[in-house]
Amino acid sequence: MHRMLAATCIAQFERLMQVRWRLVEDSGGSLSTPFYLILVFWLAVVFASFGLSAPRNLPSYATITLGGGAIASAIYVIVDLDRPFGGIFAVSSQPLHDALTQLGR
């Protein structure tokens, strides 16, 4: 019984270490800086062309501004979710601290 329990504990520990290393590897961002630069440049060109072809009145300026703000906020959320352990939408480390407290008992 003790050998089975020891084997089970070792297997669970190995799985925990694999998950830990996966979390460490995934903590950095996966999207590259050139991707961001190309995306921002492309969106700036698109909105500049909209601005040049749109009539010169307040509703068209408001529409372009709201559209630019919506796309900028979507890009911000994508960048923030790409780094799960930082930013506004961060993964909480409290469950892991609770588990470590229980294991320490």
Buried (B, 14 or more C-beta within 10 A) or exposed (E): EEEEEEEEEEEEEEEEEEEEEEEEEEEEEEEEEEEBEEBEEEBEEEBEEBBEEEEEEEEBEEEBEEBBEEBEEEBEEEEBEEBBEEEEEEEEEEEEEEEEEEEEE
